[in-house]
Each structure stands twice: as structure tokens, then as C-alpha cells.
């Protein structure tokens, strides 16, 4: 339980973004708000093997209404699986009482600890279009077989697959990312904003696993890793 609590403290304030153009903070305001813990959360589905979870809740405040005039409920479930897998499930509901829809953008702002960035490869983004923020957001198509880091990188990859692998050669470790409802990835935002009518709910999910990897010695096929499961 202590390790789980520490994990939550490391994640709080980093993972959720409610974004819009205009006066809102660049990376969204939800990550800088105080969330509450649901002491009586709905049960986990019976087909989910995760044993430990906590539900965090964020709702609109009067201060938020001044910069983003909409009522909403946001629920984040952080679940830890028996093998150490981490699952983040977010639900956002439009609770406006005036009949108005609202539009927002969402992204998990996830950080990974690696030993040496020059020894890291990202598999699963090849041939995709991306926006290069170092070139004023120009759109390009990825030409490399894998993403490597030899200089500063600030890109948003569009329409990414449901599985991405981050290979840390020096630590012989691979992070597997699986997602649902999140079409884009920031190298590591959603290209098209999400619109909800009153009463409607959006759901997004990201699962992160860390597995031993011997890819440095060519014993691990990254394509097989991406297709696994």
C-alpha cells in the first residue's frame, strides 16, 4: 500500500488536461486543481483483474466558471494490477443545466524515467503524421523506423495505434503503452476537440506496463511486442 500511495503522489497533477484555446493554461487547468477522493466508488468490473484502485474526482468551481463557463464532472480511476501494471481511466461528463454543449481537449501528460535518452527507441509511431512544435507546428510524416533522440524533440503524433513501446536499451526494459479513446500522442492532445452534449460522457483509458527487455542483444522482436495481446 505504501508503494501504491507513493505512486499516486508522483502522478497527481501531471496526468489530466482539460484544454481549450483562449485564456486557459497551455497544458490545461485540471492538473493544477485539488481533486477529491471518492470514498464510496463504484465497483471495478468483474472482468478487470486489478486489485487496488482509487477514484479521484474533479468538478467545476466558481473560479473555473470565470475562465471556462461550463459545468462538468471528471473522474479518474488509478488502478494497480497484480503484476504492477498501471491503468488510468478518465470519464468526463457534461453537467450543464442550460442545454449547452462544450468542447475540450484531453491528454495524459506522462513522464518516463530512462537511464540515457540516447539509448531509447519508441516503436509504433513510424509512418504517422506529426506536428513539429519546433517548426511552428508544421505537419510532417515520420520517415524513420523508430523514434530516437539525438537532439531536442517536441512533436505531436496523430492517429496513433492502440499500442506503443518505449525501449530503454541501457536498462533492458520496455514500457508498453495501451490506450483507448486517445487518438494522438505527444512525444513522448488530441487533434480534434471532443464535444459533449448535456448528459453525455466521454471515456479515455491508458495502461502502462514495464517488462524486461533484451532487445539490445536482438532477442526481442519489437513488432512482436506491439502485436502481443
C-alpha positions in Angstrom: 0.0 0.0 0.0 2.9 2.4 0.7 4.3 1.9 -2.7 0.8 2.5 -4.2 0.4 5.7 -2.3 3.8 7.0 -3.4 2.9 6.2 -7.0 -0.3 8.3 -6.7 1.7 11.2 -5.2 4.1 11.1 -8.1 1.2 11.1 -10.6 -1.0 13.8 -9.1 -1.1 17.0 -11.1 0.6 15.5 -14.1 -1.8 13.3 -15.9 -5.0 15.2 -16.8 -5.5 18.1 -19.1 -8.7 19.9 -20.0 -7.7 22.2 -22.8 -9.2 24.9 -25.0 -8.0 27.8 -27.0 -8.2 31.2 -25.4 -7.4 32.2 -21.8 -6.8 28.7 -20.4 -3.4 27.5 -19.3 -1.3 26.0 -22.0 -1.4 22.5 -20.5 -4.9 22.7 -19.2 -6.2 23.7 -15.8 -7.3 20.3 -14.4 -3.7 19.3 -13.5 -3.4 22.3 -11.2 -6.7 21.8 -9.3 -7.3 20.0 -6.0 -9.0 16.7 -6.6 -11.1 14.8 -4.0 -11.1 11.1 -3.3 -14.3 9.1 -3.7 -14.7 7.1 -0.5 -17.5 5.0 -2.0 -16.6 4.5 -5.6 -18.5 2.2 -8.0 -17.0 -1.3 -8.1 -14.5 -2.4 -10.6 -15.9 -4.5 -13.5 -15.7 -8.2 -12.8 -13.6 -8.9 -15.9 -10.9 -6.5 -14.7 -8.1 -8.2 -12.7 -6.8 -5.0 -11.0 -7.0 -5.4 -7.2 -6.1 -1.9 -5.9 -7.7 1.3 -7.2 -8.7 4.8 -6.1 -11.1 7.2 -7.8 -10.3 10.9 -7.9 -13.0 13.4 -8.7 -12.8 17.0 -10.1 -15.9 19.2 -10.6 -16.4 22.7 -11.7 -15.8 25.6 -9.3 -16.9 29.2 -9.4 -13.4 30.3 -10.2 -13.2 27.8 -13.1 -16.5 29.1 -14.5 -14.9 32.5 -15.0 -12.4 31.1 -17.5 -14.4 28.2 -18.8 -18.1 28.7 -18.3 -19.3 25.1 -18.2 -20.3 22.5 -15.6 -18.6 19.2 -15.7 -17.7 16.1 -13.6 -14.3 14.4 -14.2 -13.5 11.1 -12.6 -10.1 9.5 -12.8 -9.6 5.9 -11.7 -6.0 4.9 -10.9 -5.7 1.1 -10.7 -2.7 -1.0 -10.0 -2.7 -4.6 -11.3 -1.2 -7.6 -9.6 1.9 -7.6 -11.8 2.5 -3.9 -11.4 0.5 -2.7 -14.5 -0.9 0.8 -14.1 -4.2 1.7 -15.6 -5.6 5.3 -15.8 -9.3 5.6 -16.7 -10.8 9.0 -17.2 -14.5 9.9 -17.5 -15.7 13.5 -18.3 -19.5 14.3 -18.2 -21.2 17.4 -19.3 -23.5 18.6 -16.4 -24.6 21.9 -17.9 -28.1 22.8 -16.9 -28.6 25.4 -19.7 -28.6 22.9 -22.5 -25.3 23.9 -23.9 -22.6 21.6 -25.3 -19.0 22.1 -24.5 -15.8 21.2 -26.3 -12.5 20.2 -24.7 -9.1 18.6 -25.4 -7.6 15.9 -23.2 -4.2 14.2 -22.8 -2.4 12.2 -20.2 0.9 14.1 -19.5 3.0 11.0 -18.8 6.7 11.0 -17.8 9.0 8.0 -18.0 12.3 7.6 -16.2 15.1 6.3 -18.5 18.8 5.9 -18.0 20.1 7.6 -21.1 17.8 9.3 -23.6 20.3 8.4 -26.4 19.7 4.7 -25.7 15.9 5.0 -26.0 13.7 4.0 -29.0 10.0 4.4 -29.5 8.3 1.8 -31.6 4.8 2.2 -33.1 4.8 5.8 -34.5 6.6 5.1 -37.8 4.8 6.3 -41.0 2.5 8.5 -38.9 1.8 12.2 -39.4 3.0 14.6 -36.7 3.1 18.3 -35.8 6.6 19.6 -35.1 6.4 22.3 -32.4 10.0 23.2 -33.1 9.0 24.2 -36.6 5.9 26.3 -35.7 3.6 23.2 -35.7 4.2 22.2 -39.3 2.9 18.8 -40.3 5.2 16.1 -41.5 5.2 12.3 -42.0 7.5 10.2 -39.9 10.1 8.5 -42.1 12.2 6.6 -39.5 11.6 3.0 -38.5 11.7 4.1 -34.8 11.9 7.3 -32.9 15.3 8.1 -31.4 16.6 11.1 -29.6 19.8 12.8 -30.6 18.6 16.4 -30.1 15.5 18.3 -28.7 12.2 16.7 -29.8 8.7 18.3 -29.4 6.2 16.5 -31.6 2.6 15.5 -31.5 1.9 12.3 -33.4 -1.6 12.0 -34.9 -3.9 9.0 -35.0 -1.6 6.7 -33.1 -2.2 3.0 -32.7 -3.6 1.5 -29.5 -0.1 0.1 -28.5 3.2 1.9 -28.4 6.5 0.5 -27.0 9.3 2.6 -25.4 12.6 0.6 -25.3 15.3 1.6 -22.8 18.3 -0.3 -24.1 20.6 0.5 -21.2 18.2 -0.8 -18.5 17.0 -3.6 -20.8 13.4 -2.6 -20.0 10.4 -1.8 -22.2 7.4 0.3 -21.4 4.2 -0.9 -23.1 1.5 1.8 -23.6 -2.0 0.7 -24.4 -4.8 3.2 -24.9 -8.4 3.6 -25.8 -10.2 6.9 -26.7 -6.9 8.8 -27.1 -6.0 9.0 -30.8 -2.8 11.1 -30.5 0.4 11.1 -28.6 2.7 13.9 -27.6 6.4 12.8 -27.9 6.6 11.1 -25.5 -3.6 16.2 -27.1 -6.0 15.3 -29.3 -6.0 16.8 -32.8 -9.8 17.2 -33.0 -11.6 18.6 -29.9 -14.2 16.4 -28.1 -17.7 17.8 -27.9 -20.2 16.6 -25.3 -23.9 17.5 -25.1 -25.5 17.8 -21.7 -25.7 14.4 -20.0 -23.1 12.9 -22.4 -19.9 11.3 -21.1 -16.5 10.7 -22.7 -14.1 7.9 -21.6 -10.4 7.6 -22.2 -8.0 4.9 -20.9 -4.3 4.4 -20.8 -2.4 1.3 -19.4 1.3 1.2 -18.8 3.4 -1.9 -18.3 7.1 -2.3 -17.7 8.6 -5.6 -18.9 12.2 -6.9 -19.0 13.7 -6.4 -22.5 16.8 -8.0 -24.1 16.3 -6.1 -27.3 19.9 -4.8 -27.1 21.0 -8.4 -27.7 18.4 -8.8 -30.5 16.4 -11.3 -28.5 13.2 -9.2 -28.5 11.3 -8.5 -31.7 9.7 -5.1 -31.2 7.0 -5.9 -33.8 6.0 -9.0 -31.9 5.9 -6.9 -28.7 3.5 -4.4 -30.2 1.2 -7.1 -31.6 1.2 -9.1 -28.3 -2.2 -9.4 -26.7 
